[in-house]
Amino acid sequence: MTIRLILAGCGNMGYAMLTGWLKSGKLRPAETFVVEPNAELRARAAELGSRVASEVGGIPADADPEVVVIAVKPQVIREVTSGYRRFGNGRATFVSVAAGTSVATFSEILGAQTPIARCMPNTPAAIGKGMMVLYCNDHVTDKARDFVGDLLSSSGEVATIADEGLMDAVTAVSGSGPAYIFHFIECLTAAAENAGLPPKTAALLAMQTVYGAASLAAESREDPAVLRRQVTSPNGTTAAALDVLMGEDRLKNLLTDAVEAARLRSIELGK
């Protein structure tokens, strides 16, 4: 069967995306080929039905994929991507999920005429609740852009940007963002325990409250600020807590600083 997509790297993000593509039926397992040197990670890709190899040399000589997805750490991008030069200069559309690595870097490695799309997904893609942001260079055809966008949609919401320079901000907000939320749940759980709740109850309250509030914000037509005010009675308990979080813009400033730190690190990784 024809290989439509090659996935280079099947770590947490690569595996999450592959799972979404196959579960949605947008790709059949035999249409995918995974290159992953780690035996354990390679085995779980094989369990999904994908053909696998430990190195790029294991890809069949007659392979002619539509898309090659590069899902490895930015630190090894050059080393890994160079192995896929035979698919460059228009033979395949390359999709990168590496933070900070520019289109120019991929063009340098693969050839100036290579169609390249940068995608920043996040880990909720594994359950179809991800946020994927896509930037494409001028060599990506409408057909290829639609194909890539359709693949990504199996894992959650998809947004496109026209300015590649915004990808560092995207990385800082939605790429790294789940970790911020997970830490918030940790902190809310600890606060609940400090208030006297048993650990299991504290964890449940924190988790379900964040999940429920996020779901309501996503499904409601109201602005989050309106929803916040609906919960906040004058001089009530919520108002007392918000005086701590919102006083002197404490939480806003903290998150702004956190996002900026992540954005700057993304820029550093791309150098």
Summary of the structure (lengths in Angstrom):
residues: 271
radius of gyration: 21.2
end to end distance: 39.1
largest distance: 70.8
contacts: 843
relative contact order: 0.10
helix: 59%
strand: 13%
